[in-house]
Amino acid sequence: MKQLEKMNFIYNWNSRSWRHIVMQDYFVNLVIGIIGGIYSGVIVSRIFLIREEYQEQIEILRKSFYYLGGITAFFEVVEIILKNILDTSVELKKNADYIKNHNLKDGDSIIEALKNEILNKNIEKICANEFTLVLKEKELAELQHKTSETVKKFKYIEDFKFETIDNCKKEINSLKETFEQCFKRRTKTFFALVIKDKILIVLFGILILICFLAILV
């Protein structure tokens, strides 16, 4: 009888101990799961934030190159005006009465008016883009700065010649090619930003530690 009572006591104690262990494991796993879920959500949110910021930076630079297109258009128009002036001078040498039969305007005054309305205004917008909006990604920031410095030089051109315009257009095309390369590499650059992000490195480290503790438990 005593032996039976002893066996019942041991059985009941083992049952209670087993239930306690199971419940303890359940709550530990639940806590780890909740913490892991929270950290996973924070990591995903951080990745989306990096992507959104990088996309905004590309859009900032895209605006600068939109204004740069206006500057290119200015040089194209000036080139046409210079060709007309050249053609006019050639015709005047051939025919002194050419000016009587054509309504000729002063090309230099037209170029000056276009310079104030198109060139200078687009230069101001590009430079304002650099100072009012912060570009965090190094490659994009350097390109924005280089673009601003390049167009500033155009503002001080007094005598427009074919050679001068050609050199300006070459500089603009070089900037455009660099931007196109940046745009093509945007996915690769985004992943590089994610890998280098210090906050994500810390979060991944904590998540790995949680996983390691879960295995030990």
C-alpha positions in Angstrom: 0.0 0.0 0.0 2.8 2.4 1.0 4.7 1.4 -2.2 1.6 2.3 -4.3 1.2 5.7 -2.6 4.9 6.3 -3.2 4.5 5.5 -6.9 1.4 7.8 -7.1 3.3 10.6 -5.5 6.3 10.2 -7.9 3.9 10.0 -10.9 2.0 13.2 -9.8 5.3 15.0 -9.1 6.6 14.0 -12.5 3.4 15.1 -14.2 3.5 18.5 -12.5 7.2 19.0 -13.3 6.6 18.0 -16.9 3.7 20.4 -17.3 5.8 23.1 -15.7 8.6 22.5 -18.1 6.3 22.5 -21.1 4.6 25.7 -20.0 8.0 27.3 -19.3 9.3 26.3 -22.8 6.0 27.6 -24.3 6.3 31.0 -22.7 10.0 31.3 -23.5 9.4 30.4 -27.2 6.4 32.9 -27.2 8.5 35.7 -25.9 11.4 34.9 -28.3 8.9 34.8 -31.2 7.4 38.1 -30.2 10.8 39.8 -29.9 12.0 38.2 -33.1 8.8 39.4 -34.9 9.2 42.9 -33.6 12.9 43.0 -34.7 12.1 41.5 -38.1 9.4 44.2 -38.6 11.9 46.9 -37.6 14.5 45.6 -40.0 12.0 45.5 -42.9 10.9 49.0 -42.1 14.5 50.2 -42.0 15.1 48.6 -45.4 12.0 50.3 -46.9 13.1 53.6 -45.4 16.6 53.3 -47.0 14.9 52.5 -50.3 12.6 55.5 -50.1 15.4 57.9 -49.2 17.6 56.7 -52.0 14.7 57.0 -54.5 14.1 60.6 -53.3 17.8 61.4 -53.9 17.5 60.0 -57.4 14.5 62.2 -58.0 16.4 65.3 -56.7 19.2 64.6 -59.2 16.7 64.0 -61.9 15.3 67.5 -61.4 18.8 68.9 -61.8 19.1 67.1 -65.1 15.7 68.3 -66.2 17.0 71.9 -65.8 20.2 70.9 -67.5 18.1 70.0 -70.5 16.9 73.6 -70.6 20.5 74.7 -70.7 21.2 72.3 -73.6 18.2 73.8 -75.4 19.6 77.3 -74.9 22.9 76.3 -76.5 21.1 74.7 -79.4 19.1 78.0 -80.0 22.3 80.1 -79.7 24.0 77.8 -82.2 21.2 78.4 -84.7 21.4 82.2 -84.1 25.1 82.2 -84.7 24.7 80.2 -87.9 22.1 82.8 -89.1 24.4 85.6 -88.2 27.2 83.9 -90.2 24.9 83.3 -93.2 23.8 86.9 -93.0 27.3 88.2 -93.1 28.1 86.0 -96.1 25.0 87.2 -97.9 25.8 90.8 -97.2 29.2 90.4 -98.7 27.6 89.0 -101.9 24.6 91.4 -102.0 24.6 94.8 -100.3 20.8 95.0 -100.7 20.2 91.8 -98.7 19.5 93.8 -95.5 16.8 95.8 -97.3 14.8 92.7 -98.3 15.0 90.9 -94.9 13.8 91.8 -91.4 17.1 91.3 -89.5 17.3 91.6 -85.7 20.4 92.0 -83.6 21.5 88.4 -82.8 23.6 89.5 -79.8 20.6 91.1 -78.1 18.5 88.0 -78.7 21.2 85.8 -77.2 21.5 88.1 -74.2 17.7 88.0 -73.6 17.7 84.2 -73.9 20.7 84.0 -71.5 18.7 85.9 -68.8 15.5 84.0 -69.3 16.7 80.5 -69.9 20.3 79.9 -69.1 20.6 81.9 -65.8 17.3 80.7 -64.4 18.1 77.1 -65.0 21.5 77.5 -63.5 19.9 79.0 -60.4 17.5 76.1 -60.1 20.3 73.5 -60.3 22.4 75.3 -57.7 19.4 75.7 -55.4 18.9 72.0 -55.7 22.3 71.4 -54.2 21.9 73.8 -51.2 18.2 73.2 -50.3 18.1 69.4 -50.6 20.6 67.1 -48.9 21.9 64.1 -50.9 23.2 61.4 -48.5 24.4 58.9 -51.1 28.0 59.8 -51.9 28.0 59.1 -55.7 24.8 61.1 -56.2 26.0 64.0 -54.0 29.3 64.2 -56.0 27.4 64.3 -59.3 25.1 67.0 -58.0 28.0 69.1 -56.9 29.9 68.6 -60.2 26.8 69.6 -62.1 26.4 72.8 -60.1 30.0 73.7 -60.5 29.9 73.0 -64.3 26.8 75.2 -65.0 28.1 78.0 -62.9 30.9 78.5 -65.4 28.3 79.0 -68.2 26.9 82.0 -66.4 30.1 84.0 -67.1 30.3 83.3 -70.8 30.2 86.7 -72.5 31.2 85.9 -76.1 29.3 82.9 -77.5 31.2 81.1 -80.3 30.7 77.7 -81.9 33.8 76.3 -80.2 32.6 77.6 -76.8 29.1 76.1 -77.3 30.6 72.8 -78.5 32.7 72.5 -75.3 29.8 73.3 -73.1 27.6 70.6 -74.8 30.4 68.1 -74.3 30.6 68.8 -70.6 26.8 68.5 -70.3 26.8 65.1 -72.3 29.5 63.8 -69.9 27.3 64.7 -66.9 24.3 63.0 -68.5 26.3 59.8 -69.2 27.4 59.7 -65.5 23.8 60.1 -64.4 22.7 57.3 -66.7 25.3 55.0 -65.3 24.2 55.9 -61.7 20.6 55.2 -62.7 21.5 51.8 -64.2 23.4 50.8 -61.1 20.6 52.0 -58.7 19.6 48.4 -57.6 23.2 47.5 -56.8 23.8 50.8 -55.0 20.6 50.3 -53.0 21.8 46.9 -51.7 25.2 48.4 -50.9 23.5 51.0 -48.8 21.5 48.3 -47.0 24.6 46.3 -46.2 26.6 49.3 -45.0 23.8 50.8 -42.9 25.0 50.8 -39.2 21.5 50.6 -37.7 20.7 47.5 -39.7 24.1 45.9 -38.7 23.2 46.4 -35.0 19.6 45.1 -35.6 20.9 42.0 -37.4 23.4 41.4 -34.6 20.7 41.5 -32.0 18.4 39.2 -34.1 21.2 36.6 -34.5 21.8 36.8 -30.7 18.1 36.1 -30.1 18.1 33.2 -32.4 21.2 31.8 -30.7 19.6 32.2 -27.3 16.5 30.4 -28.6 18.6 27.4 -29.6 20.3 27.3 -26.2 17.0 27.4 -24.4 
